[in-house]
Amino acid sequence: MNFHARRVTLPAITPLCLQKRVIKVYDENNTSKAVEVPTDVTARDICQLFVLKNHCIDDHSWTLIDHLTQLGIERTIEDHEYVMDVLSGNGMETDSRLYFRKNYAKYEFFKKPLDFFPDHMVSISTETNGIVDHSELIETFLKSSTCPEIHGHLHVKEQSKKSWKKFYFVLRRSGLYFSTKGTSKEPRHLQFFADFADSDIYTVLSAKKAHGAPTEFAFCVKATKCSSSRDLKLLCADDEQTKTCWITAMRLLKFGMQLYQNFIQPHQKQKVSPMRSISENSLVAMDFSGQKTRVIENPSEALSVAVEEGLSWRRKSCHRLSGHGSPSSTQSSVPNLAIHLAQPWFHGKLSREEAQHLITQQGLIDGVFLLRDSQSNPKTFVLSLCHMQKIKHFQILPVDDEGELFYTLDDGHTRFTDLIQLVEFYQLNRGTLPCRLKHHCIRITL
């Protein structure tokens, strides 16, 4: 019996990391950019790609947003998450978009837990008599054996109905529960509502209009494979701080130590290749005029130094322009008034509502700000600033002093030759503002 060997050709198997997909990423102007990425690409990888392509300052606050237009919800994709897994979970029929934008609040709870977890909403265990040590609060979230209990009232949308009901909710490591009897936490009164193993937490957009919610501070629990609004578990808080507390706690319960690793990873890389820090603590006024360098702590002195340096810079700029055949200093004074137009913190003809929306998107933490034209008075400007998770607006007025134009936001007590000087001063000094300017809202075009 003769045997004949036959060659069998097997199809080539491409390793998962070498497979490619084309995805679209949008900016806040809804301009999209198509990029080819490996199928195992993470949210951080894509953010790094666009940071490099657009020459952005990488302050680790750039974020990829999963926006589901049809459902009217969105969430931050965590840095470690595989983007293709998120997109496939949304379903082919779902109109989903990826947005590249800032989110200064992404890891702020690691730095300032007190701002995110108010005392009246947090308790740990009876072993510590319910007393919360805030220095260890985040650590208890990260330990698998312990977990702070988050509790408080939330409105919940009844299934297949338009009405909302208010219940007392309790968040534990085993899941989210609501009480069927007042604020009772007895096991017989606690009814299971959701867990987060196969679910994600989304912010609900236009909650009042879309779902008849009692406030705009709505969020929802969405199953990973869910693509219908009927399957969303809709919740609504009474204020921004309450909503932020619930969402932050749910993120920590779902991802645990991985969130902390996401937070510290960029800082560990910086130790290897140090970069210039742009943190708020690095912004101090210095005096180099004497034999010894000193920090200027007096706000009035810091202001006079800033004004003098600004005028000196103007004189040098005008001299350089005149030396190259450009307009003289008198002629160039007009474009100096518009020098702020090229600054990333200036957003032109932005309405009050649009300013609030942009700041909310980019993180409701102290010091997030932008400048814009005033809609009520064409000759003035407005500083929009976040403090204590609330957005406040301050009018910047022009002041004419013997033919020279200055800008002020405290009725002329402190004056600045242009808006750049004003912003730089309030980045160093709080002055009459509730807090210093720390993080400017920025829009980029991909």
Legacy VTK file of the C-alpha trace (Angstrom):
# vtk DataFile Version 3.0
C-alpha trace
ASCII
DATASET POLYDATA
POINTS 446 float
0.000 0.000 0.000
1.426 3.348 -1.036
0.970 6.484 1.051
1.312 9.879 -0.584
2.052 12.902 1.562
-0.115 15.903 0.833
0.872 19.441 1.709
-1.817 21.349 3.569
-1.635 25.162 3.628
-3.054 26.693 6.794
-4.325 30.289 6.802
-1.903 32.729 8.375
-2.948 33.813 11.844
-2.301 37.452 12.613
-1.511 38.111 16.277
-4.203 40.173 17.980
-1.785 43.024 18.684
-0.978 43.320 14.919
-4.593 43.463 13.710
-5.739 46.950 12.758
-9.041 48.842 12.843
-9.999 52.292 11.640
-11.884 54.400 14.174
-13.201 57.950 14.147
-12.436 60.351 16.998
-14.280 63.672 17.370
-13.308 66.988 18.926
-15.720 69.373 20.683
-16.503 71.104 17.400
-17.730 67.723 16.072
-14.857 67.551 13.595
-13.686 63.956 13.211
-10.344 62.356 12.477
-10.030 58.765 11.253
-7.055 56.831 12.616
-5.884 53.261 12.161
-5.115 51.581 15.477
-4.393 48.059 16.726
-7.367 46.150 18.113
-5.802 46.037 21.582
-5.434 49.837 21.782
-6.341 51.441 25.124
-7.951 54.808 25.800
-4.634 56.147 27.065
-2.896 55.037 23.842
-5.367 57.011 21.731
-5.080 60.088 23.961
-1.293 59.953 23.689
-1.593 59.678 19.897
-3.709 62.832 19.622
-1.595 64.712 22.175
1.424 64.132 19.930
-0.413 64.810 16.652
-1.848 68.102 17.918
1.222 69.222 19.902
-0.816 69.484 23.116
0.675 69.879 26.568
0.366 66.452 28.172
-0.847 67.190 31.699
-2.512 63.751 31.971
-6.031 65.197 31.882
-6.786 64.337 28.246
-9.615 61.841 28.079
-11.488 59.635 25.634
-15.267 59.896 25.993
-17.791 57.238 24.980
-20.778 59.254 23.743
-23.988 57.432 22.807
-26.012 59.955 20.806
-29.197 57.901 20.500
-29.348 57.191 24.238
-28.213 60.688 25.223
-25.532 59.447 27.638
-21.742 59.542 27.907
-18.897 58.428 30.151
-15.132 58.682 30.492
-13.425 55.568 29.129
-10.870 54.650 31.767
-7.259 54.874 30.604
-6.659 51.112 30.785
-9.845 50.036 28.962
-9.621 48.488 25.505
-11.444 50.835 23.148
-12.575 48.063 20.769
-14.239 46.246 23.669
-16.158 49.418 24.538
-17.275 49.934 20.926
-18.313 46.320 20.435
-20.284 46.428 23.683
-22.268 49.398 22.384
-23.566 47.328 19.460
-23.443 48.017 15.745
-26.870 49.677 15.673
-25.983 52.194 18.375
-24.857 55.639 17.226
-21.709 55.878 19.344
-18.922 58.434 19.075
-15.509 58.775 20.649
-14.642 62.304 21.809
-11.163 63.573 22.690
-11.367 66.242 25.381
-10.073 67.459 28.719
-11.331 66.121 32.029
-9.458 67.773 34.892
-11.620 65.961 37.462
-10.728 62.464 36.232
-8.405 61.608 39.147
-8.935 64.612 41.409
-10.571 62.430 44.088
-7.172 60.851 44.794
-5.803 64.304 45.643
-8.816 65.834 47.421
-11.184 63.093 48.643
-12.967 65.562 50.952
-14.315 67.422 47.909
-15.849 64.235 46.515
-17.106 62.400 49.605
-19.094 64.598 52.023
-19.283 63.316 55.592
-23.052 62.856 55.612
-22.893 60.386 52.685
-20.038 58.173 53.882
-19.584 55.618 56.638
-17.121 52.785 56.889
-17.898 49.850 59.187
-19.069 49.328 62.746
-15.513 48.286 63.600
-14.518 51.944 63.396
-17.854 53.106 64.874
-18.748 54.667 61.551
-16.089 57.377 61.879
-14.444 58.127 58.557
-10.728 58.870 58.529
-10.490 60.820 55.291
-6.763 60.214 54.999
-7.585 56.510 54.624
-10.908 56.833 52.800
-9.587 56.097 49.303
-7.413 53.294 50.660
-10.484 51.523 52.032
-12.079 51.697 48.587
-9.023 50.072 47.028
-8.832 47.172 49.484
-10.841 44.153 48.418
-11.740 43.308 52.020
-13.185 46.699 52.965
-15.373 49.357 51.440
-16.894 52.607 52.680
-20.660 52.619 52.528
-22.201 55.418 50.465
-25.776 56.279 51.338
-28.358 58.941 50.559
-31.529 59.734 48.654
-31.795 59.411 44.891
-34.679 59.701 42.449
-35.204 56.598 40.326
-37.113 56.339 37.050
-39.759 53.648 37.212
-39.517 51.042 34.447
-41.838 51.721 31.480
-43.240 54.801 33.237
-42.634 58.522 33.050
-42.696 59.029 36.809
-39.741 59.222 39.215
-39.724 58.088 42.849
-37.327 59.008 45.648
-35.673 56.197 47.615
-32.894 55.866 50.149
-29.968 54.100 48.424
-27.006 52.232 49.884
-23.851 51.389 47.933
-21.799 48.438 49.154
-19.150 46.240 47.591
-21.851 43.683 46.752
-23.866 46.255 44.768
-26.355 49.106 44.907
-29.502 48.700 47.027
-32.539 50.812 47.896
-34.617 50.712 51.041
-38.296 49.815 50.865
-38.860 51.375 54.289
-37.583 54.922 54.761
-33.875 55.000 55.597
-33.780 51.496 57.087
-30.651 49.463 56.274
-31.985 46.212 57.667
-31.426 43.332 55.207
-35.163 42.642 54.919
-35.755 46.234 53.780
-32.881 46.475 51.271
-33.732 45.535 47.699
-31.028 44.897 45.111
-30.862 47.498 42.319
-27.615 46.927 40.347
-24.042 45.726 40.426
-21.132 46.858 38.245
-19.387 43.672 37.116
-21.006 43.837 33.663
-22.304 47.407 33.779
-20.948 50.936 33.379
-21.922 54.313 34.823
-22.933 57.028 32.369
-23.904 60.673 32.779
-27.338 61.443 31.339
-27.447 64.493 29.055
-30.489 66.792 29.008
-32.148 64.636 31.668
-35.145 66.911 32.235
-36.037 67.150 28.560
-35.296 63.553 27.578
-36.598 61.702 30.637
-38.615 64.185 32.669
-36.039 64.027 35.490
-36.576 66.276 38.538
-33.064 67.803 38.075
-30.278 67.766 35.475
-27.980 65.805 37.833
-28.886 62.426 36.360
-26.794 59.326 35.681
-27.543 55.730 34.822
-26.333 52.159 35.126
-26.012 50.640 31.655
-25.392 46.931 31.064
-22.346 46.407 28.818
-24.372 44.854 25.970
-27.403 47.123 26.382
-28.326 49.333 23.417
-31.893 50.363 24.305
-33.010 53.244 26.531
-35.625 50.894 28.055
-32.827 48.874 29.666
-31.107 51.860 31.315
-31.425 52.134 35.102
-31.908 55.876 35.498
-31.025 57.730 38.703
-31.091 61.414 39.581
-29.446 63.389 42.409
-30.557 66.687 43.921
-27.234 68.465 43.330
-23.885 68.156 41.552
-21.886 67.133 44.639
-24.245 64.240 45.416
-24.134 63.021 41.823
-20.315 63.254 41.742
-20.030 61.310 45.005
-22.154 58.410 43.704
-20.429 58.195 40.319
-16.919 58.391 41.846
-17.724 55.683 44.396
-19.129 53.418 41.672
-15.993 53.900 39.540
-13.808 52.997 42.511
-15.879 49.916 43.292
-15.804 48.717 39.682
-12.139 49.313 38.880
-10.500 49.493 42.320
-6.703 49.468 42.340
-6.586 49.758 38.533
-7.806 53.374 38.805
-4.966 54.176 41.186
-2.481 52.565 38.791
-3.904 54.734 35.992
-3.443 57.795 38.197
0.182 57.162 39.208
1.474 55.703 35.928
2.154 59.047 34.178
3.907 60.384 37.297
6.147 57.318 37.448
7.145 57.938 33.827
7.968 61.538 34.667
10.540 60.378 37.215
12.381 58.561 34.457
12.281 61.482 32.016
11.420 64.612 34.026
9.340 67.297 32.312
8.685 70.854 33.328
5.952 70.870 35.938
2.898 72.993 35.228
1.246 72.345 38.575
-0.377 75.169 40.479
2.309 74.973 43.177
5.025 75.888 40.674
3.446 79.285 39.958
5.075 81.811 42.313
6.245 85.394 41.851
10.035 85.772 42.225
12.310 88.769 42.767
15.751 88.438 41.151
16.807 92.082 41.563
18.852 91.699 44.761
21.826 89.552 45.676
19.486 86.838 46.910
16.428 85.493 45.117
13.200 85.727 47.115
9.546 84.727 46.746
7.155 87.704 46.529
4.308 86.877 48.908
2.612 90.293 49.034
-0.130 90.344 46.322
0.213 94.114 45.778
3.955 93.844 45.249
3.445 90.843 42.937
0.947 92.866 40.914
3.286 95.862 40.521
6.090 93.532 39.404
3.758 91.823 36.899
2.621 95.175 35.490
6.176 96.458 35.202
7.349 93.273 33.472
4.380 93.472 31.106
5.148 97.077 30.171
8.818 96.201 29.705
7.830 93.312 27.432
5.574 95.665 25.422
8.408 98.198 24.977
10.768 95.462 23.760
8.114 94.068 21.395
7.376 97.481 19.924
11.094 98.186 19.547
11.576 94.899 17.672
8.590 95.649 15.429
9.819 99.177 14.682
13.305 97.855 13.918
11.916 95.558 11.207
9.928 98.231 9.434
6.705 97.342 11.225
4.286 99.887 12.701
5.545 102.103 15.494
4.568 101.607 19.110
1.682 104.048 18.747
0.309 102.238 15.713
0.810 98.795 17.243
-1.142 99.622 20.409
-4.376 98.540 18.722
-3.343 94.924 18.012
-2.003 94.721 21.587
-5.589 95.104 22.786
-6.486 91.945 20.854
-3.426 89.925 21.884
-5.670 87.646 23.972
-7.412 86.276 20.878
-4.641 83.726 20.319
-4.727 82.418 23.897
-6.194 78.928 24.463
-8.236 80.148 27.462
-10.108 82.754 25.370
-13.279 81.440 23.736
-14.677 84.516 21.989
-18.441 84.747 21.492
-19.362 81.907 23.819
-22.717 82.249 25.585
-23.136 81.861 29.333
-24.861 78.494 28.849
-22.154 77.255 26.456
-19.451 78.330 28.917
-21.126 76.422 31.734
-21.488 73.356 29.523
-17.823 73.452 28.488
-16.548 73.843 32.058
-18.842 71.036 33.231
-17.491 68.757 30.488
-13.882 69.518 31.341
-14.217 68.983 35.082
-16.052 70.707 37.945
-13.043 71.238 40.181
-11.732 74.441 41.749
-9.926 76.726 39.325
-11.206 75.492 35.952
-11.822 78.670 33.938
-12.236 80.395 30.593
-12.554 83.957 29.307
-15.122 85.059 26.739
-16.769 88.102 25.203
-19.670 89.563 27.162
-23.017 89.132 25.431
-24.722 91.948 27.329
-21.927 94.524 26.835
-19.817 94.242 23.651
-16.916 96.233 25.151
-16.423 93.968 28.181
-15.313 90.410 28.852
-16.392 87.688 31.275
-14.324 85.298 33.394
-16.206 82.017 33.977
-14.727 80.097 36.917
-15.547 76.886 38.778
-15.430 76.860 42.581
-16.995 74.296 44.917
-18.540 72.528 41.881
-20.422 75.696 40.960
-19.682 77.977 38.021
-19.503 81.723 38.658
-19.149 84.569 36.166
-17.131 87.753 36.740
-17.311 90.786 34.449
-14.015 92.281 33.251
-14.422 95.990 32.586
-12.253 98.325 30.487
-11.015 101.416 32.344
-9.791 104.554 30.549
-7.132 106.380 32.555
-5.884 109.540 30.786
-6.070 107.917 27.372
-4.600 104.578 28.475
-6.849 101.517 28.480
-6.737 99.036 31.366
-8.821 96.000 32.375
-10.178 95.225 35.833
-12.600 92.836 37.520
-12.601 94.520 40.949
-13.905 98.002 40.053
-10.481 99.376 39.192
-8.581 98.470 42.365
-6.216 96.291 40.308
-5.660 97.176 36.665
-4.004 95.325 33.792
-2.824 96.497 30.399
-4.289 93.401 28.714
-6.145 90.162 29.486
-2.959 88.064 29.446
-1.591 90.066 32.380
-4.914 89.715 34.175
-4.967 85.918 33.788
-1.320 85.543 34.827
-1.918 87.632 37.942
-4.957 85.626 39.061
-3.086 82.386 38.434
-0.717 83.571 41.184
-3.122 85.473 43.420
-6.729 84.839 44.335
-7.483 88.529 44.832
-11.257 89.054 44.967
-11.939 85.692 43.291
-13.071 82.639 45.312
-9.964 80.699 44.147
-6.971 81.065 41.844
-7.149 80.264 38.128
-5.633 76.795 37.720
-6.886 74.910 34.641
-8.072 76.635 31.477
-10.728 75.100 29.266
-9.326 74.334 25.846
-10.836 73.360 22.529
-8.650 71.835 19.842
-9.382 70.971 16.228
-8.250 67.489 15.280
LINES 1 447
446 0 1 2 3 4 5 6 7 8 9 10 11 12 13 14 15 16 17 18 19 20 21 22 23 24 25 26 27 28 29 30 31 32 33 34 35 36 37 38 39 40 41 42 43 44 45 46 47 48 49 50 51 52 53 54 55 56 57 58 59 60 61 62 63 64 65 66 67 68 69 70 71 72 73 74 75 76 77 78 79 80 81 82 83 84 85 86 87 88 89 90 91 92 93 94 95 96 97 98 99 100 101 102 103 104 105 106 107 108 109 110 111 112 113 114 115 116 117 118 119 120 121 122 123 124 125 126 127 128 129 130 131 132 133 134 135 136 137 138 139 140 141 142 143 144 145 146 147 148 149 150 151 152 153 154 155 156 157 158 159 160 161 162 163 164 165 166 167 168 169 170 171 172 173 174 175 176 177 178 179 180 181 182 183 184 185 186 187 188 189 190 191 192 193 194 195 196 197 198 199 200 201 202 203 204 205 206 207 208 209 210 211 212 213 214 215 216 217 218 219 220 221 222 223 224 225 226 227 228 229 230 231 232 233 234 235 236 237 238 239 240 241 242 243 244 245 246 247 248 249 250 251 252 253 254 255 256 257 258 259 260 261 262 263 264 265 266 267 268 269 270 271 272 273 274 275 276 277 278 279 280 281 282 283 284 285 286 287 288 289 290 291 292 293 294 295 296 297 298 299 300 301 302 303 304 305 306 307 308 309 310 311 312 313 314 315 316 317 318 319 320 321 322 323 324 325 326 327 328 329 330 331 332 333 334 335 336 337 338 339 340 341 342 343 344 345 346 347 348 349 350 351 352 353 354 355 356 357 358 359 360 361 362 363 364 365 366 367 368 369 370 371 372 373 374 375 376 377 378 379 380 381 382 383 384 385 386 387 388 389 390 391 392 393 394 395 396 397 398 399 400 401 402 403 404 405 406 407 408 409 410 411 412 413 414 415 416 417 418 419 420 421 422 423 424 425 426 427 428 429 430 431 432 433 434 435 436 437 438 439 440 441 442 443 444 445
